[in-house]
Amino acid sequence: MDIEAQQRKRRDNIISSLNLAIDALNLAGGIVNIVPAKAVFGPASVLLTMIRVGFPPAYVDQLWAKTRLGFED
């Protein structure tokens, strides 16, 4: 498998994970009855959506490589 295909697959996995987390937060926000907890789910979902939309693919690849290899800034 070439590098571009691996990066595309990794990107797709990251986006899929973010979508799953966003859906889980939205579902939890609709189910929970505790007001302070309910107030957290909305902004957390918005933040994950901003991350999903805002990061350029190259940055996601670099971030994945750093966390995978244990490097820090």
N, C-alpha and C positions, 0 to 999 in steps of 0.2 A: 504494500500500500504506500503510495507516495505521500510526501509531507503535506501537501495541500489537502488531500483527502482526509488525512488524520486530523488536521486543524479544523476542517469543516465539520467532521464528526464530533470533535471535542466541543466546538461552538454550539452545535445542535444539542448536545447533551447538557451544556450549561443553560441554554435557553429553555430547554425542556424542564430542567430542575427549577429554574426561576418561575416558570409558568405553574408548576405544581405547587410551589410554596405560596405563590400569590393566590391560587385557587383555595388552598387550605386556609389561609388567613381570612379570605372573604367568607368562606363557609363558617369558620370559627366565630367570626364577628357577627354573623347572623344567628348563631346558636346560643352564644354565651349571654347570660343575664346579669353579669357583674359589670356595673357601669365603668369603673376604672379600666378593667380589662378590655371592654368593648371599645373604649377610647383609644387604645393602643393598636388594635388590629387595622383600622383604616389607614393611619399614617405609615404603618409598617408595610402594608400592601402597596401604598403609593411609592414608598422608597424602593421597594423591590422592582416595581414597574419602571421607575426612573433608571435603575441600574440596568435592567433588561434592555431598555431603549437607548440609553445614553452612552454605553461603553462601545467604542469602536472594536471591531473584531481583533485587530492586532493587539490592543490593550488586554483583551480577555485572554488571548494566547500567552502574553507575557505574564499576566497575573497567575494563570494556571501553572505555568512553568516555574515561577518563583515559589508558589505554595507547594507544588509537587516536589521540588528539589530542596525546599527548606531555606531558601534565600530570603533575606529581609532587605528592605531599602536602607 
